[in-house]
């Protein structure tokens, strides 16, 4: 069975690899979000002459962490959808195998009756 040019095993392997990388991906996305927002904050603070204190660092750290987490959540949803696709494919192949087995049994019974 092929879906969009990919075989079942390729889809299953990709889904498993993505699921394994989710935890690392969370920290990576949060770090990227923090890095970008802190870089923008420091650049604007230096250009506008704002004093950098712990109190002024709280909003960009919070927003950076939140944006990284939200981006990761979207990625996690896609991975979970691909894992659900894997389960659907497994169920359908099991259904097809069961249907083939029933058809073979019926053919065997009908050939015995003749």
DOSEKE-995666 format. One record per residue: residue number from 1; z, y, x of N, C-alpha, C in turn. Coordinates in steps of 0.02 Angstrom, whole numbers, always signed. Layout:
N
{n->NUM | nw->Z | nv->Y | nu->X | caw->Z | cav->Y | cau->X | cw->Z | cv->Y | cu->X} .
...
***
This chain:
114
{n->1 | nw->+0 | nv->-59 | nu->+42 | caw->+0 | cav->+0 | cau->+0 | cw->+0 | cv->+62 | cu->+44} .
{n->2 | nw->-44 | nv->+109 | nu->+31 | caw->-49 | cav->+170 | cau->+70 | cw->-37 | cv->+231 | cu->+27} .
{n->3 | nw->-1 | nv->+279 | nu->+54 | caw->+10 | cav->+342 | cau->+20 | cw->-11 | cv->+397 | cu->+67} .
{n->4 | nw->-60 | nv->+437 | nu->+47 | caw->-86 | cav->+493 | cau->+87 | cw->-105 | cv->+470 | cu->+157} .
{n->5 | nw->-136 | nv->+413 | nu->+163 | caw->-160 | cav->+389 | cau->+228 | cw->-106 | cv->+357 | cu->+271} .
{n->6 | nw->-45 | nv->+352 | nu->+248 | caw->+9 | cav->+321 | cau->+287 | cw->+26 | cv->+253 | cu->+258} .
{n->7 | nw->+39 | nv->+206 | nu->+301 | caw->+59 | cav->+140 | cau->+278 | cw->+134 | cv->+141 | cu->+262} .
{n->8 | nw->+156 | nv->+90 | nu->+226 | caw->+227 | cav->+86 | cau->+206 | cw->+273 | cv->+88 | cu->+267} .
{n->9 | nw->+257 | nv->+48 | nu->+317 | caw->+301 | cav->+43 | cau->+376 | cw->+306 | cv->+110 | cu->+412} .
{n->10 | nw->+250 | nv->+147 | nu->+415 | caw->+251 | cav->+212 | cau->+448 | cw->+296 | cv->+261 | cu->+410} .
{n->11 | nw->+292 | nv->+259 | nu->+344 | caw->+334 | cav->+303 | cau->+303 | cw->+408 | cv->+286 | cu->+312} .
{n->12 | nw->+423 | nv->+221 | nu->+311 | caw->+492 | cav->+199 | cau->+319 | cw->+519 | cv->+218 | cu->+387} .
{n->13 | nw->+479 | nv->+207 | nu->+440 | caw->+501 | cav->+225 | cau->+507 | cw->+514 | cv->+300 | cu->+514} .
{n->14 | nw->+469 | nv->+340 | nu->+486 | caw->+478 | cav->+413 | cau->+490 | cw->+541 | cv->+434 | cu->+453} .
{n->15 | nw->+553 | nv->+405 | nu->+395 | caw->+613 | cav->+423 | cau->+356 | cw->+677 | cv->+405 | cu->+394} .
{n->16 | nw->+677 | nv->+347 | nu->+426 | caw->+737 | cav->+326 | cau->+463 | cw->+749 | cv->+371 | cu->+523} .
{n->17 | nw->+696 | nv->+389 | nu->+558 | caw->+704 | cav->+434 | cau->+616 | cw->+730 | cv->+502 | cu->+594} .
{n->18 | nw->+704 | nv->+527 | nu->+538 | caw->+727 | cav->+592 | cau->+514 | cw->+800 | cv->+589 | cu->+492} .
{n->19 | nw->+821 | nv->+534 | nu->+462 | caw->+890 | cav->+527 | cau->+441 | cw->+938 | cv->+525 | cu->+500} .
{n->20 | nw->+916 | nv->+494 | nu->+555 | caw->+957 | cav->+490 | cau->+615 | cw->+965 | cv->+558 | cu->+647} .
{n->21 | nw->+915 | nv->+600 | nu->+641 | caw->+916 | cav->+665 | cau->+674 | cw->+949 | cv->+720 | cu->+632} .
{n->22 | nw->+974 | nv->+704 | nu->+573 | caw->+1002 | cav->+756 | cau->+529 | cw->+1063 | cv->+791 | cu->+558} .
{n->23 | nw->+1109 | nv->+754 | nu->+588 | caw->+1170 | cav->+784 | cau->+615 | cw->+1154 | cv->+832 | cu->+672} .
{n->24 | nw->+1112 | nv->+809 | nu->+718 | caw->+1092 | cav->+852 | cau->+773 | cw->+1055 | cv->+913 | cu->+747} .
{n->25 | nw->+1015 | nv->+901 | nu->+696 | caw->+976 | cav->+955 | cau->+667 | cw->+1020 | cv->+1009 | cu->+637} .
{n->26 | nw->+1076 | nv->+991 | nu->+607 | caw->+1121 | cav->+1041 | cau->+578 | cw->+1145 | cv->+1089 | cu->+631} .
{n->27 | nw->+1170 | nv->+1063 | nu->+686 | caw->+1195 | cav->+1107 | cau->+740 | cw->+1139 | cv->+1148 | cu->+770} .
{n->28 | nw->+1081 | nv->+1120 | nu->+776 | caw->+1024 | cav->+1156 | cau->+803 | cw->+1005 | cv->+1214 | cu->+758} .
{n->29 | nw->+1001 | nv->+1202 | nu->+693 | caw->+983 | cav->+1256 | cau->+646 | cw->+1036 | cv->+1311 | cu->+645} .
{n->30 | nw->+1099 | nv->+1292 | nu->+647 | caw->+1152 | cav->+1343 | cau->+647 | cw->+1149 | cv->+1383 | cu->+712} .
{n->31 | nw->+1137 | nv->+1351 | nu->+768 | caw->+1131 | cav->+1387 | cau->+831 | cw->+1072 | cv->+1435 | cu->+831} .
{n->32 | nw->+1016 | nv->+1413 | nu->+804 | caw->+958 | cav->+1456 | cau->+801 | cw->+972 | cv->+1516 | cu->+755} .
{n->33 | nw->+1002 | nv->+1503 | nu->+697 | caw->+1019 | cav->+1558 | cau->+651 | cw->+1066 | cv->+1607 | cu->+683} .
{n->34 | nw->+1118 | nv->+1581 | nu->+717 | caw->+1165 | cav->+1626 | cau->+751 | cw->+1132 | cv->+1665 | cu->+807} .
{n->35 | nw->+1092 | nv->+1630 | nu->+846 | caw->+1059 | cav->+1663 | cau->+902 | cw->+1014 | cv->+1720 | cu->+880} .
{n->36 | nw->+974 | nv->+1708 | nu->+830 | caw->+928 | cav->+1760 | cau->+806 | cw->+967 | cv->+1819 | cu->+778} .
{n->37 | nw->+1016 | nv->+1805 | nu->+735 | caw->+1053 | cav->+1860 | cau->+704 | cw->+1095 | cv->+1899 | cu->+755} .
{n->38 | nw->+1125 | nv->+1865 | nu->+803 | caw->+1164 | cav->+1900 | cau->+854 | cw->+1118 | cv->+1941 | cu->+899} .
{n->39 | nw->+1059 | nv->+1915 | nu->+915 | caw->+1012 | cav->+1953 | cau->+955 | cw->+990 | cv->+2017 | cu->+919} .
{n->40 | nw->+976 | nv->+2010 | nu->+855 | caw->+957 | cav->+2069 | cau->+815 | cw->+1015 | cv->+2118 | cu->+811} .
{n->41 | nw->+1076 | nv->+2091 | nu->+801 | caw->+1135 | cav->+2134 | cau->+796 | cw->+1147 | cv->+2172 | cu->+861} .
{n->42 | nw->+1146 | nv->+2137 | nu->+918 | caw->+1159 | cav->+2170 | cau->+981 | cw->+1105 | cv->+2222 | cu->+997} .
{n->43 | nw->+1043 | nv->+2205 | nu->+982 | caw->+988 | cav->+2252 | cau->+994 | cw->+997 | cv->+2315 | cu->+952} .
{n->44 | nw->+1011 | nv->+2307 | nu->+888 | caw->+1020 | cav->+2366 | cau->+846 | cw->+1084 | cv->+2404 | cu->+864} .
{n->45 | nw->+1136 | nv->+2368 | nu->+884 | caw->+1199 | cav->+2401 | cau->+903 | cw->+1189 | cv->+2443 | cu->+966} .
{n->46 | nw->+1153 | nv->+2416 | nu->+1013 | caw->+1141 | cav->+2453 | cau->+1076 | cw->+1096 | cv->+2514 | cu->+1062} .
{n->47 | nw->+1044 | nv->+2504 | nu->+1022 | caw->+998 | cav->+2559 | cau->+1007 | cw->+1031 | cv->+2614 | cu->+966} .
{n->48 | nw->+1076 | nv->+2596 | nu->+922 | caw->+1108 | cav->+2646 | cau->+879 | cw->+1176 | cv->+2669 | cu->+905} .
{n->49 | nw->+1198 | nv->+2642 | nu->+960 | caw->+1261 | cav->+2664 | cau->+990 | cw->+1323 | cv->+2642 | cu->+953} .
{n->50 | nw->+1320 | nv->+2585 | nu->+919 | caw->+1378 | cav->+2559 | cau->+882 | cw->+1423 | cv->+2520 | cu->+930} .
{n->51 | nw->+1488 | nv->+2531 | nu->+924 | caw->+1535 | cav->+2493 | cau->+965 | cw->+1537 | cv->+2421 | cu->+941} .
{n->52 | nw->+1534 | nv->+2374 | nu->+989 | caw->+1535 | cav->+2303 | cau->+971 | cw->+1607 | cv->+2279 | cu->+976} .
{n->53 | nw->+1636 | nv->+2264 | nu->+919 | caw->+1705 | cav->+2239 | cau->+915 | cw->+1704 | cv->+2173 | cu->+877} .
{n->54 | nw->+1759 | nv->+2135 | nu->+881 | caw->+1761 | cav->+2072 | cau->+842 | cw->+1749 | cv->+2084 | cu->+767} .
{n->55 | nw->+1772 | nv->+2141 | nu->+742 | caw->+1764 | cav->+2155 | cau->+671 | cw->+1690 | cv->+2166 | cu->+653} .
{n->56 | nw->+1652 | nv->+2195 | nu->+698 | caw->+1580 | cav->+2205 | cau->+685 | cw->+1540 | cv->+2141 | cu->+696} .
{n->57 | nw->+1568 | nv->+2092 | nu->+732 | caw->+1533 | cav->+2030 | cau->+744 | cw->+1538 | cv->+1980 | cu->+686} .
{n->58 | nw->+1588 | nv->+1988 | nu->+644 | caw->+1600 | cav->+1940 | cau->+589 | cw->+1540 | cv->+1934 | cu->+542} .
{n->59 | nw->+1511 | nv->+1988 | nu->+516 | caw->+1455 | cav->+1980 | cau->+469 | cw->+1394 | cv->+1944 | cu->+498} .
{n->60 | nw->+1370 | nv->+1962 | nu->+559 | caw->+1312 | cav->+1925 | cau->+584 | cw->+1327 | cv->+1852 | cu->+599} .
{n->61 | nw->+1388 | nv->+1837 | nu->+620 | caw->+1406 | cav->+1767 | cau->+633 | cw->+1406 | cv->+1728 | cu->+567} .
{n->62 | nw->+1435 | nv->+1758 | nu->+516 | caw->+1437 | cav->+1726 | cau->+450 | cw->+1367 | cv->+1715 | cu->+422} .
{n->63 | nw->+1326 | nv->+1767 | nu->+424 | caw->+1258 | cav->+1763 | cau->+397 | cw->+1216 | cv->+1714 | cu->+438} .
{n->64 | nw->+1223 | nv->+1715 | nu->+503 | caw->+1185 | cav->+1669 | cau->+546 | cw->+1203 | cv->+1596 | cu->+532} .
{n->65 | nw->+1268 | nv->+1583 | nu->+525 | caw->+1290 | cav->+1515 | cau->+510 | cw->+1265 | cv->+1493 | cu->+441} .
{n->66 | nw->+1271 | nv->+1538 | nu->+393 | caw->+1249 | cav->+1522 | cau->+325 | cw->+1173 | cv->+1510 | cu->+321} .
{n->67 | nw->+1135 | nv->+1553 | nu->+355 | caw->+1061 | cav->+1543 | cau->+353 | cw->+1041 | cv->+1478 | cu->+387} .
{n->68 | nw->+1073 | nv->+1463 | nu->+443 | caw->+1058 | cav->+1399 | cau->+477 | cw->+1075 | cv->+1340 | cu->+434} .
{n->69 | nw->+1132 | nv->+1344 | nu->+399 | caw->+1153 | cav->+1289 | cau->+355 | cw->+1105 | cv->+1281 | cu->+296} .
{n->70 | nw->+1082 | nv->+1337 | nu->+267 | caw->+1036 | cav->+1333 | cau->+210 | cw->+969 | cv->+1304 | cu->+230} .
{n->71 | nw->+945 | nv->+1324 | nu->+289 | caw->+882 | cav->+1295 | cau->+313 | cw->+890 | cv->+1220 | cu->+324} .
{n->72 | nw->+947 | nv->+1199 | nu->+351 | caw->+960 | cav->+1128 | cau->+362 | cw->+965 | cv->+1091 | cu->+296} .
{n->73 | nw->+995 | nv->+1122 | nu->+245 | caw->+999 | cav->+1090 | cau->+179 | cw->+930 | cv->+1074 | cu->+151} .
{n->74 | nw->+883 | nv->+1122 | nu->+159 | caw->+815 | cav->+1110 | cau->+135 | cw->+783 | cv->+1052 | cu->+173} .
{n->75 | nw->+795 | nv->+1049 | nu->+238 | caw->+768 | cav->+993 | cau->+277 | cw->+799 | cv->+927 | cu->+255} .
{n->76 | nw->+865 | nv->+929 | nu->+241 | caw->+900 | cav->+869 | cau->+219 | cw->+872 | cv->+844 | cu->+153} .
{n->77 | nw->+856 | nv->+889 | nu->+108 | caw->+827 | cav->+869 | cau->+43 | cw->+761 | cv->+834 | cu->+54} .
{n->78 | nw->+720 | nv->+860 | nu->+100 | caw->+656 | cav->+828 | cau->+113 | cw->+666 | cv->+758 | cu->+142} .
{n->79 | nw->+715 | nv->+750 | nu->+187 | caw->+728 | cav->+684 | cau->+216 | cw->+752 | cv->+636 | cu->+162} .
{n->80 | nw->+796 | nv->+659 | nu->+118 | caw->+821 | cav->+616 | cau->+65 | cw->+765 | cv->+597 | cu->+17} .
{n->81 | nw->+719 | nv->+643 | nu->+4 | caw->+661 | cav->+626 | cau->-38 | cw->+618 | cv->+573 | cu->-5} .
{n->82 | nw->+609 | nv->+578 | nu->+61 | caw->+569 | cav->+527 | cau->+94 | cw->+605 | cv->+460 | cu->+95} .
{n->83 | nw->+673 | nv->+461 | nu->+99 | caw->+710 | cav->+397 | cau->+95 | cw->+704 | cv->+368 | cu->+25} .
{n->84 | nw->+705 | nv->+410 | nu->-27 | caw->+694 | cav->+385 | cau->-95 | cw->+625 | cv->+356 | cu->-102} .
{n->85 | nw->+576 | nv->+387 | nu->-70 | caw->+508 | cav->+361 | cau->-71 | cw->+506 | cv->+292 | cu->-39} .
{n->86 | nw->+545 | nv->+283 | nu->+15 | caw->+550 | cav->+218 | cau->+48 | cw->+576 | cv->+165 | cu->-1} .
{n->87 | nw->+629 | nv->+183 | nu->-38 | caw->+658 | cav->+136 | cau->-86 | cw->+608 | cv->+120 | cu->-142} .
{n->88 | nw->+572 | nv->+170 | nu->-165 | caw->+522 | cav->+158 | cau->-218 | cw->+468 | cv->+111 | cu->-193} .
{n->89 | nw->+446 | nv->+121 | nu->-131 | caw->+394 | cav->+77 | cau->-103 | cw->+420 | cv->+6 | cu->-98} .
{n->90 | nw->+483 | nv->-2 | nu->-74 | caw->+512 | cav->-69 | cau->-69 | cw->+516 | cv->-102 | cu->-137} .
{n->91 | nw->+537 | nv->-65 | nu->-188 | caw->+542 | cav->-93 | cau->-256 | cw->+474 | cv->-114 | cu->-282} .
{n->92 | nw->+424 | nv->-72 | nu->-270 | caw->+357 | cav->-89 | cau->-295 | cw->+328 | cv->-149 | cu->-260} .
{n->93 | nw->+340 | nv->-155 | nu->-195 | caw->+315 | cav->-215 | cau->-160 | cw->+351 | cv->-277 | cu->-184} .
{n->94 | nw->+417 | nv->-270 | nu->-198 | caw->+453 | cav->-328 | cau->-226 | cw->+426 | cv->-346 | cu->-295} .
{n->95 | nw->+411 | nv->-295 | nu->-336 | caw->+382 | cav->-308 | cau->-402 | cw->+314 | cv->-342 | cu->-396} .
{n->96 | nw->+273 | nv->-319 | nu->-348 | caw->+208 | cav->-350 | cau->-339 | cw->+214 | cv->-422 | cu->-315} .
{n->97 | nw->+262 | nv->-434 | nu->-270 | caw->+272 | cav->-503 | cau->-246 | cw->+296 | cv->-548 | cu->-303} .
{n->98 | nw->+340 | nv->-521 | nu->-345 | caw->+365 | cav->-560 | cau->-402 | cw->+308 | cv->-574 | cu->-451} .
{n->99 | nw->+266 | nv->-524 | nu->-463 | caw->+210 | cav->-533 | cau->-509 | cw->+161 | cv->-585 | cu->-481} .
{n->100 | nw->+148 | nv->-583 | nu->-416 | caw->+104 | cav->-632 | cau->-385 | cw->+134 | cv->-703 | cu->-391} .
{n->101 | nw->+198 | nv->-708 | nu->-381 | caw->+232 | cav->-773 | cau->-386 | cw->+226 | cv->-801 | cu->-457} .
{n->102 | nw->+237 | nv->-758 | nu->-507 | caw->+231 | cav->-779 | cau->-577 | cw->+160 | cv->-801 | cu->-593} .
{n->103 | nw->+111 | nv->-762 | nu->-568 | caw->+41 | cav->-780 | cau->-579 | cw->+24 | cv->-847 | cu->-547} .
{n->104 | nw->+49 | nv->-858 | nu->-486 | caw->+37 | cav->-922 | cau->-453 | cw->+68 | cv->-979 | cu->-491} .
{n->105 | nw->+129 | nv->-969 | nu->-516 | caw->+163 | cav->-1021 | cau->-555 | cw->+124 | cv->-1037 | cu->-619} .
{n->106 | nw->+100 | nv->-985 | nu->-653 | caw->+61 | cav->-995 | cau->-714 | cw->-4 | cv->-1031 | cu->-700} .
{n->107 | nw->-37 | nv->-1013 | nu->-644 | caw->-99 | cav->-1047 | cau->-625 | cw->-85 | cv->-1121 | cu->-609} .
{n->108 | nw->-30 | nv->-1133 | nu->-574 | caw->-13 | cav->-1202 | cau->-557 | cw->+2 | cv->-1243 | cu->-621} .
{n->109 | nw->+38 | nv->-1213 | nu->-668 | caw->+53 | cav->-1248 | cau->-731 | cw->-10 | cv->-1260 | cu->-772} .
{n->110 | nw->-54 | nv->-1210 | nu->-774 | caw->-115 | cav->-1219 | cau->-814 | cw->-162 | cv->-1270 | cu->-782} .
{n->111 | nw->-163 | nv->-1272 | nu->-715 | caw->-206 | cav->-1322 | cau->-683 | cw->-177 | cv->-1393 | cu->-691} .
{n->112 | nw->-111 | nv->-1399 | nu->-695 | caw->-80 | cav->-1465 | cau->-706 | cw->-94 | cv->-1490 | cu->-777} .
{n->113 | nw->-96 | nv->-1445 | nu->-826 | caw->-108 | cav->-1464 | cau->-895 | cw->-179 | cv->-1489 | cu->-905} .
{n->114 | nw->-225 | nv->-1463 | nu->-867 | caw->-295 | cav->-1484 | cau->-875 | cw->-304 | cv->-1551 | cu->-845} .
***
